[in-house]
Amino acid sequence: MSDKSRVSRRQFLNYTLTGVGGFMAAGMLAPMVRFAVDPLLKETAEGEFVAVTSIDEITNEPKRFDFKVKVVDAWYESEEARSAWVFRQDNGEILAMSPVCTHLGCTVNWAPEGRPQNEFFCPCHDGRYEKNGVNIKGTPPTRPLDVYDHKVEDGKLYLGKAKVREGA
């Protein structure tokens, strides 16, 4: 054999140790990568709806309903308390709105005593909303209250995720 095709002892050890070291590094990194990527691969529960109330309890006057949703945060699963202001509009459609003020995240109340009637009011910074959740000009909120996706099945109201109103 010629000297060009021969691998020296030093080159053989260098190739062998580099290969073994690469396999060991890959073996250590694989679980770490899996740990970091696993939450991204899990299915989300965005499309889930939660039964909140019977449609018989929904009136033309906004009423607050409290409910719980299952929340998955990476590997931690829990139940989170939520609320919604729900009422029938004049056209008979149901409107379910988030009680979270769009100004600074305080909780709005419906027609509290000593305040204008037929309005939602945020006590923190005097934010006001009309009955349909649209912010009143000249008050701190810059957009309407968020609305929940909802559906009615078997005489019950189901609420999904709260979303920013389109066109807001």
Order of alpha helices (4+ residues) and beta strands (2+ residues): alpha-beta-beta-beta-beta-beta-beta-beta-beta-beta
